[in-house]
Every structure is written in structure tokens, then in C-alpha cells.
């Protein structure tokens, strides 16, 4: 039997103290690894849950303690050394060293890159104004919460640039606080990359019904600023419209933080390229979470930004360092909370050529089932948790109900699994 990349007593360094990094550390301990594990985070706080930042935490419905992913004492009990406020400047693969911004270097036998992703910016005049904010970290969310309070006190509207999940979740949160909100989307529909037109239109109606003004096919000329601080006061559109605001939220997507890996000579294509077991081309280096792009069997690349992906890749990464095969190929799933509605997505609908509705579009719960060449490939569910869970099981098992079966709410789809 060949020697695993990391022996039981050797040290592992994990760059990134988010979901993927933290769970990789715990998976290593759970698998019996006895060597030192050091978890490096560039934020001043320990690991926390990111999904609530645009929703419950931003709305003030969740405390810092509830946001915490793992308390420092829990990590200490597992002999995982957490170092916060640390930036990694570079990797020396030949000498197996991680260079830190304090001038020191950490040796490693195994290295985990869980560096996450960073919000994209816009090359617009005025985009650097102090009240033009993106949302990725807890500090970002803190600044945004304070800005929302200032807007509420001054009676100023909020402009959200980007009609994706983050933008729409922040818009919903701002409306719940009573603020006037305009969402500007460059595409002709909301969530165009991930949803079928039917659901895009449904979400547009949902937000309009809650008082959000939507500007689709938006062409932004600049963000107008005023005063000594150069604060944003309006979004100027190319058609001459000027939308006053006290806060501009940038929700135009994220880019993988793959610079460290790229500079170290690892393959990167829109993310750190890994296989199904989270391995890079260097046997001592694995990667997990939003920073990765997984190479598929057909040679293509799949990049997923989700808690599910981070969780499962973390387990695969830990196994790979210990010389075990644990491929992660399960059906991806995602969710988004907007107002009283929960969207749950199973599978990937890109490339689907047909869809069928299960339930009533205007009802309390419904699902949209997507097909490619008469095979079920994805299901998007709104307040329909049972169908979502069944869809994940069906897709994992490779069982495809016919379109007629999927549309029949009187048919228990779970019965197809038993067959």
C-alpha cells in the first residue's frame, strides 16, 4: 500500500476559517489524524455561518452567538489551533511552507486551501464611495446594517445593483425594515443564470408585490456622489433617470479567491481546479469550498457556491490527505429565503429543454421540475420541502419520473424510489 500524503502525526495547515476550512479540520480529527492542525483566518473573528448575513443577521433577528459556526473552545477541545486576523502572503510548495504577513512561515505536510470567494466590483464612476457596499463577510454585513439604519432614520431609499440571490435577499430584508428599495438588473430578468423564465417572473412579481421597484435591462452610467466624504446620493442611468439613494448594494456575483494557488503554480480556471476527491495536482494540497472548480468526467469544470458543496468537499479533502478515496458527486442543492418564501433547488437546470409544474404557481407551495431529453435534471421548490427532499433522493438515485408523473400532485414520487 502506498504511503498517504499525510501521515497520522504530521502537521496540516488550513488556509481559510470558513465552512469548508473548519469542517475539513474536524473531518481530519474525526478520521483519527493526530498531528497538529492549524486553521488560519484573515478575519478578526472565528468561524461563522455566512448564509444568514443577507437575511436574519442583517435584519437583526440573529445574534453574534447564533451566527457562530464553532466556538473557539470547541476547536480547542479538538486540538485545532485557530489563528484569526492572519493573512497568507504566499506558498512555497518545494519547501512546504506557508508564508504569513507577520514574517513567519508555517511548515506543512498537508495543505488545505479553503480561501472562499470575493464579491465582484463594478468599474463605474462613483463605485468607490463609502456607502457603496458589497456583502460577503460579517464586517460587510455590519457596515450594511448600520447603513440601512441611517437610511431608515433619514428616509432615504436603497439601490441594489444586481438581481441575483444576494441582491434580492438584501432587498427583501430592507423592505421588511420599511425602506424603499430599487433593484437594478442588467439582464432582462431576475436570477437569469439559475432559474427558468417562469420562476424569474414569479420572483419579480413577489418583489413588486412587496413594494420593490425593479429596473430590468438596466444600464448604469455612474453613481453620483456629493459632499466631502464623496458619498453616493443617486444612481444615474443611461436613459437619463436618476435614482436617489442613501445606500448602494452591490450584488453582482463573486470570484474565486484562487490567487494563492495560481501564484504557487497550481492549475486554476475560474477557481482552483480539483478532482472529485478535492485533490489538486500536488498530492499534498487539497482545496474545498467556493474557491474550487471541480473537473468533471467529461473534462468540463463545475464551480458551486453553496454550504452543501463546502461541507461535502471538506470531507473529501480530509479523506484525500489521509490517502482515502471519498469522491463527492452527489446532487448539488441550494436555498434562498426571501420574505416568507423559501426557494430550495436540487440539481442544475442549465441546459434543460423542458419543464413541468407540480402544484399551483399561485399556491402556498409548488415546484418546477426541469427535464433534459426526457430525464429529470433539477427541481426548484418554493415552500415545498417534501418535494425538494424527494427530488434530491430521486436525482441521487438516477430515478426520473415522467413529466406526467411529476405534474401529478396525487402521486407520491417517493414510491418511485421503492421500485
C-alpha positions in Angstrom: 0.0 0.0 0.0 1.4 3.4 -0.9 2.0 6.0 1.8 -0.8 8.5 2.2 0.1 12.2 1.5 0.0 13.0 5.2 1.0 10.5 8.0 -1.1 10.3 11.2 1.3 12.5 13.2 2.2 15.1 10.6 1.0 18.7 10.5 -1.8 20.1 8.4 -2.3 23.8 7.7 -5.7 25.1 6.5 -5.9 28.5 4.8 -9.4 29.8 5.3 -11.5 29.5 8.5 -14.9 29.4 6.9 -17.3 26.5 6.5 -15.0 24.4 4.2 -11.8 25.0 6.2 -13.4 24.4 9.6 -15.2 21.2 8.6 -12.0 19.9 6.9 -10.2 20.3 10.2 -13.0 18.5 12.1 -13.1 15.7 9.5 -9.4 15.1 9.9 -9.8 14.8 13.6 -12.8 12.6 13.2 -10.8 10.3 11.0 -8.2 9.9 13.7 -5.5 12.3 12.5 -3.2 13.1 15.5 -0.9 15.7 14.0 -1.1 19.4 14.5 -3.9 21.2 12.7 -3.7 24.9 12.2 -6.7 26.9 10.9 -5.8 30.3 9.5 -8.5 33.0 9.1 -7.9 36.5 7.8 -11.0 37.9 9.6 -10.7 39.0 13.3 -13.4 36.6 14.4 -13.7 32.8 14.4 -15.8 30.7 12.0 -19.4 31.7 11.4 -22.4 30.9 9.2 -22.5 33.1 6.1 -26.0 32.5 4.7 -27.8 34.5 7.4 -25.7 37.6 6.7 -28.1 38.8 4.0 -31.2 37.7 5.8 -31.7 37.1 9.6 -28.5 38.6 10.8 -28.8 41.7 8.6 -32.4 42.1 9.8 -31.3 41.9 13.5 -33.1 38.7 14.1 -29.9 36.7 14.9 -27.2 37.4 17.5 -23.5 37.0 17.0 -23.6 33.9 19.2 -26.2 32.3 17.0 -24.2 33.2 13.9 -21.1 31.4 15.2 -20.2 28.2 13.4 -17.9 26.8 16.1 -16.9 28.4 19.4 -13.1 28.7 19.9 -13.5 26.4 22.9 -14.9 23.7 20.7 -12.0 23.9 18.3 -9.5 23.9 21.2 -11.1 20.8 22.6 -10.5 19.1 19.3 -6.9 20.4 19.3 -7.5 22.5 16.3 -5.4 25.7 16.6 -7.3 28.7 15.3 -5.4 31.8 14.3 -7.5 34.8 13.3 -6.5 38.1 11.7 -3.8 36.3 9.7 -3.1 36.9 6.0 -1.2 34.3 3.9 1.2 36.0 1.5 2.4 33.0 -0.4 3.1 29.3 -0.6 6.4 27.6 -1.0 5.5 24.1 -2.4 9.1 23.0 -2.7 9.8 23.6 0.9 6.2 23.0 2.1 5.9 26.4 3.8 3.0 28.9 4.2 4.3 32.5 4.5 2.3 34.8 6.7 2.0 38.6 6.9 3.9 38.7 10.2 7.0 37.5 8.5 6.8 33.9 9.9 6.3 30.7 7.9 4.4 27.6 8.9 5.6 24.2 7.7 3.1 21.7 6.5 2.9 18.1 5.5 -0.6 18.6 4.1 -2.2 21.9 3.0 -5.9 22.7 2.6 -6.9 25.8 0.5 -10.4 26.9 1.6 -9.9 30.6 0.6 -13.5 31.2 -0.5 -14.6 33.9 -2.9 -14.7 37.7 -3.0 -17.5 40.0 -4.3 -17.1 41.4 -7.8 -16.9 45.1 -8.2 -18.1 47.4 -10.9 -15.9 49.7 -13.0 -18.3 52.7 -12.6 -17.6 56.3 -11.7 -18.6 56.6 -8.0 -18.4 52.9 -7.2 -15.7 53.5 -4.6 -18.0 55.7 -2.5 -18.0 54.7 1.2 -21.8 53.8 1.1 -21.4 51.6 -1.9 -21.2 48.2 -0.2 -20.9 44.5 -1.2 -21.8 41.7 1.2 -19.5 38.7 1.9 -18.2 38.9 5.5 -19.6 39.6 8.9 -17.9 43.0 8.9 -19.5 43.7 5.5 -22.9 42.9 7.0 -22.2 45.1 10.0 -21.5 48.0 7.8 -24.6 47.3 5.7 -26.8 47.0 8.7 -25.6 50.4 10.0 -26.1 51.9 6.6 -29.7 50.6 6.5 -30.4 52.2 9.9 -29.0 55.5 8.6 -31.3 55.3 5.6 -34.3 54.5 7.7 -33.6 57.4 10.0 -33.1 59.8 7.1 -35.9 58.4 5.0 -33.5 57.6 2.1 -34.1 54.8 -0.4 -31.7 51.9 -1.1 -30.5 50.9 -4.5 -29.5 47.3 -5.1 -27.4 46.6 -8.2 -27.8 43.0 -9.2 -30.9 40.8 -9.3 -29.2 37.6 -8.1 -29.7 35.9 -4.7 -27.7 38.2 -2.6 -29.2 41.3 -4.1 -32.8 40.0 -3.8 -32.2 38.8 -0.2 -30.9 42.2 0.9 -33.8 43.9 -0.9 -36.2 41.7 1.0 -34.5 42.4 4.3 -34.5 46.2 3.6 -38.2 46.1 2.7 -39.0 44.3 5.9 -37.4 47.2 7.7 -39.7 49.6 5.8 -37.1 51.0 3.4 -37.9 52.0 -0.2 -35.8 49.7 -2.5 -35.0 49.7 -6.2 -33.3 46.6 -7.7 -31.4 47.2 -10.9 -30.6 44.2 -13.1 -28.6 44.4 -16.3 -30.3 41.2 -17.7 -33.9 41.1 -19.0 -35.0 39.0 -16.0 -34.1 38.2 -12.4 -31.9 35.2 -11.4 -31.5 34.5 -15.1 -28.4 32.3 -14.6 -30.1 29.9 -12.3 -33.9 30.0 -12.8 -36.3 29.3 -15.7 -38.2 32.3 -17.0 -41.4 31.1 -15.3 -39.7 31.4 -11.8 -37.9 34.6 -12.7 -41.2 36.2 -13.5 -42.7 34.7 -10.3 -39.9 36.3 -8.2 -40.3 39.6 -10.0 -44.0 39.6 -9.0 -43.1 38.6 -5.4 -40.8 41.6 -5.0 -43.1 44.0 -6.8 -45.9 42.8 -4.5 -43.8 43.8 -1.6 -43.1 47.3 -2.9 -39.8 46.8 -4.6 -39.2 48.8 -7.8 -37.5 46.6 -10.4 -35.5 48.0 -13.3 -34.6 45.3 -15.8 -32.2 45.7 -18.7 -30.7 48.5 -16.5 -27.8 50.4 -18.0 -26.0 52.3 -15.2 -23.9 55.3 -16.3 -22.5 56.3 -12.9 -23.1 56.5 -9.2 -23.4 60.2 -8.3 -21.6 61.4 -5.2 -21.6 64.5 -3.1 -20.0 66.1 -0.1 -16.6 65.9 1.4 -16.9 62.2 2.0 -17.9 61.6 -1.6 -20.9 59.6 -0.5 -23.3 58.1 -3.1 -26.5 60.1 -3.4 -28.0 58.6 -6.6 -27.6 56.0 -9.3 -27.6 57.7 -12.8 -29.0 55.5 -15.6 -28.0 55.8 -19.3 -31.6 56.7 -20.2 -31.4 59.8 -18.0 -33.2 58.5 -15.0 -31.6 59.5 -11.6 -32.5 57.2 -8.7 -31.8 58.9 -5.3 -30.4 56.7 -2.6 -28.6 56.6 0.8 -27.0 53.2 0.2 -25.9 51.3 -2.9 -25.7 47.5 -2.5 -23.5 45.7 -5.0 -24.8 42.1 -5.6 -23.1 41.3 -8.9 -21.6 37.9 -8.0 -18.3 36.7 -6.6 -15.0 35.5 -7.9 -13.0 32.6 -6.5 -10.0 33.5 -4.3 -7.5 31.5 -6.2 -4.6 33.9 -6.4 -2.5 32.0 -3.8 -2.9 28.7 -5.7 -2.3 30.4 -9.1 0.9 32.1 -7.8 2.1 28.7 -6.4 1.7 27.1 -9.8 -1.5 25.1 -9.2 -4.0 24.9 -12.1 -6.8 27.5 -11.8 -9.7 28.1 -14.2 -12.2 30.3 -12.6 -11.2 28.6 -9.3 -8.7 26.1 -8.0 -9.0 23.0 -10.2 -9.7 19.9 -8.2 -10.9 16.3 -8.9 -14.0 14.7 -7.3 -11.9 14.0 -4.2 -10.9 17.7 -3.8 -7.3 16.9 -4.8 -5.1 19.4 -6.8 -2.2 18.3 -8.9 0.0 18.5 -5.9 -0.7 15.3 -3.7 -0.1 17.3 -0.5 -2.5 20.1 -1.4 -6.3 19.8 -1.5 -8.9 22.6 -1.9 -12.6 22.9 -0.8 -15.5 25.3 -1.0 -16.2 28.4 -3.1 -12.6 28.7 -4.2 -12.7 25.5 -6.3 -13.7 24.4 -9.7 -14.2 20.6 -9.9 -13.1 18.7 -13.0 -15.9 16.5 -14.3 -15.6 13.2 -16.1 -16.3 14.8 -19.5 -13.4 17.3 -18.9 -15.6 20.2 -18.1 -15.5 22.3 -14.9 -18.2 22.8 -12.3 -18.0 25.6 -9.7 -20.6 25.6 -6.9 -21.1 28.2 -4.3 -23.1 26.6 -1.6 -22.9 25.3 2.0 -23.6 21.8 0.8 -20.6 21.9 -1.6 -18.3 23.3 1.1 -19.5 20.6 3.6 -19.1 17.7 1.3 -15.8 18.8 -0.3 -14.4 19.3 3.2 -15.0 15.6 3.9 -13.4 14.6 0.6 -10.4 16.9 1.2 -9.7 15.4 4.6 -10.0 11.9 3.2 -7.7 12.7 0.3 -4.9 13.9 2.7 -5.2 10.7 4.6 -4.9 8.6 1.4 -8.6 7.7 1.2 -10.9 7.9 -1.8 -14.1 9.8 -1.0 -15.4 11.3 -4.2 -18.1 14.0 -3.9 -20.5 13.6 -6.8 -23.9 14.0 -5.1 -26.7 16.2 -6.5 -26.0 19.8 -5.6 -28.6 21.7 -3.7 -29.1 25.4 -2.7 -31.6 27.6 -0.9 -32.7 31.2 -0.7 -35.1 32.9 1.8 -37.0 36.0 0.5 -39.8 37.4 2.6 -42.0 34.4 3.7 -40.9 32.2 0.8 -38.1 29.6 0.8 -36.7 28.6 -2.6 -34.9 25.2 -2.5 -33.1 24.0 -5.6 -31.9 20.4 -6.3 -29.8 19.7 -9.3 -28.7 22.1 -12.1 -31.3 23.3 -14.5 -28.8 24.8 -17.0 -29.3 23.0 -20.4 -32.8 21.8 -19.6 -35.1 21.7 -22.6 -38.5 21.3 -20.9 -40.2 21.9 -17.5 -43.4 20.9 -15.8 -45.1 22.5 -12.8 -46.0 20.4 -9.7 -48.7 22.3 -7.8 -50.2 25.7 -8.4 -47.9 28.7 -9.2 -50.1 30.9 -7.1 -50.5 28.4 -4.3 -48.8 28.1 -0.9 -46.3 25.5 -2.2 -45.2 24.4 -5.7 -42.2 23.0 -7.6 -40.8 23.4 -11.1 -39.3 20.1 -12.5 -36.7 20.5 -15.2 -36.0 17.9 -17.9 -33.3 17.3 -20.5 -34.0 14.7 -23.2 -37.0 13.5 -21.0 -34.8 12.9 -17.9 -35.3 14.8 -14.7 -32.2 17.1 -14.1 -33.3 19.6 -11.5 -36.3 20.6 -9.3 -36.8 24.1 -7.9 -39.3 24.2 -5.0 -41.0 27.1 -3.3 -42.2 26.4 0.3 -42.3 22.7 -0.8 -39.8 21.0 1.4 -41.2 17.5 0.8 -40.8 17.7 -2.9 -37.3 19.1 -2.5 -36.1 16.3 -0.3 -37.7 13.7 -2.7 -36.1 15.4 -5.7 -32.6 15.1 -4.1 -33.2 11.4 -3.5 -34.5 10.8 -7.0 -31.6 12.6 -8.7 -29.0 10.9 -6.5 -30.6 7.5 -7.4 -30.9 8.3 -11.1 -34.6 7.8 -11.0 -36.6 10.0 -13.3 -40.4 10.4 -13.0 -42.1 11.1 -16.3 -43.3 14.7 -16.8 -46.9 13.5 -16.3 -45.9 11.8 -13.0 -44.1 14.9 -11.8 -47.1 17.1 -12.6 -49.5 14.7 -10.7 -49.7 16.0 -7.1 -51.7 13.0 -6.2 -48.8 10.7 -7.0 -46.3 10.0 -4.2 -43.0 10.4 -6.0 -41.3 8.6 -3.1 -42.9 5.4 -4.3 -40.7 5.5 -7.5 -37.7 5.1 -5.2 -39.1 1.9 -3.8 -39.3 0.4 -7.2 
